[in-house]
Amino acid sequence: MTLAVLFGLRASVDALAVVIGVMLGVTASVPTTFLLTYLLVRRENSSGVTTPNQQAAVHPPIVVINSSDKPAIAGPPGLPPGPPNQGRSWTVIGDIETD
């Protein structure tokens, strides 16, 4: 309490205005924080438990039917056929060209 009185007597009017504004801002945020916490807890309690029927309504089952006569191939499809592999030709920049 003594420290607050000494600060109040020695501080400028602008400094006191800033300190009072900060204190009022923190005081005003307390009810808002309690209200938001209450609403979030209430929302979690109301939607936290789901029954299997509720889950089925949210995520319908996925059915895959393979109508092809070919057997299913695991993995990505292959690349289309290209030119025959004749090896790579490398060009070294700054090297003397020799054939």
C-alpha positions as CSV (number, residue, x, y, z in Angstrom):
1,M,0.0,0.0,0.0
2,T,2.9,2.3,0.8
3,L,4.5,1.6,-2.5
4,A,1.3,2.5,-4.3
5,V,1.0,5.8,-2.4
6,L,4.6,6.7,-3.1
7,F,4.2,5.9,-6.8
8,G,1.0,8.0,-6.9
9,L,2.7,11.0,-5.4
10,R,5.9,10.9,-7.5
11,A,4.5,9.7,-10.9
12,S,3.3,12.1,-13.6
13,V,-0.4,12.4,-14.6
14,D,0.3,10.5,-17.8
15,A,1.9,7.6,-16.0
16,L,-1.0,7.4,-13.6
17,A,-3.4,7.4,-16.5
18,V,-1.6,4.4,-18.1
19,V,-1.5,2.5,-14.8
20,I,-5.2,3.1,-14.2
21,G,-6.1,2.2,-17.8
22,V,-4.2,-1.1,-17.5
23,M,-5.9,-2.0,-14.2
24,L,-9.4,-1.2,-15.6
25,G,-8.7,-3.2,-18.7
26,V,-7.6,-6.3,-16.8
27,T,-10.7,-5.9,-14.5
28,A,-13.0,-5.7,-17.5
29,S,-11.5,-8.8,-19.1
30,V,-12.2,-11.0,-16.0
31,P,-16.0,-11.5,-16.6
32,T,-15.4,-12.1,-20.3
33,T,-12.9,-14.8,-19.5
34,F,-15.3,-16.5,-17.0
35,L,-18.1,-16.4,-19.6
36,L,-16.0,-17.9,-22.4
37,T,-14.7,-20.6,-20.1
38,Y,-18.2,-21.5,-19.0
39,L,-19.5,-21.6,-22.6
40,L,-16.6,-23.8,-23.8
41,V,-17.0,-26.3,-20.9
42,R,-20.7,-26.5,-21.5
43,R,-20.2,-27.1,-25.2
44,E,-17.7,-29.8,-24.6
45,N,-20.0,-31.6,-22.1
46,S,-23.0,-31.5,-24.4
47,S,-21.2,-32.8,-27.5
48,G,-18.4,-34.9,-25.9
49,V,-20.2,-38.3,-25.8
50,T,-21.4,-39.8,-29.1
51,T,-23.2,-43.0,-29.6
52,P,-22.4,-45.4,-32.5
53,N,-25.7,-44.3,-34.2
54,Q,-24.5,-40.6,-34.1
55,Q,-21.1,-41.5,-35.5
56,A,-22.8,-43.4,-38.4
57,A,-24.8,-40.4,-39.2
58,V,-21.8,-38.2,-39.3
59,H,-19.5,-40.6,-41.2
60,P,-21.4,-42.8,-43.7
61,P,-19.8,-46.1,-44.5
62,I,-17.5,-46.3,-47.6
63,V,-18.1,-49.3,-49.9
64,V,-15.7,-50.0,-52.7
65,I,-16.7,-52.5,-55.4
66,N,-14.1,-53.7,-57.9
67,S,-16.0,-54.5,-61.1
68,S,-12.9,-55.2,-63.1
69,D,-12.0,-58.8,-64.1
70,K,-8.4,-57.9,-63.5
71,P,-6.9,-58.5,-60.1
72,A,-6.4,-55.4,-58.0
73,I,-2.8,-54.0,-58.2
74,A,-1.4,-52.5,-55.1
75,G,0.7,-49.4,-55.6
76,P,0.7,-46.5,-58.1
77,P,0.3,-47.2,-61.8
78,G,3.4,-47.6,-63.8
79,L,4.9,-45.1,-66.2
80,P,4.0,-45.2,-69.9
81,P,6.5,-46.9,-72.1
82,G,9.2,-44.5,-73.3
83,P,12.3,-44.7,-75.5
84,P,14.6,-47.6,-74.8
85,N,17.2,-46.9,-72.1
86,Q,20.4,-46.1,-73.9
87,G,22.2,-44.5,-71.0
88,R,22.6,-40.9,-70.2
89,S,25.0,-38.4,-71.9
90,W,26.6,-36.0,-69.6
91,T,28.0,-32.6,-70.5
92,V,30.5,-31.1,-68.1
93,I,30.5,-27.3,-68.3
94,G,34.0,-25.9,-68.5
95,D,35.6,-29.2,-69.6
96,I,37.5,-29.7,-72.8
97,E,35.3,-31.3,-75.4
98,T,36.5,-34.6,-76.6
99,D,34.8,-37.1,-78.9
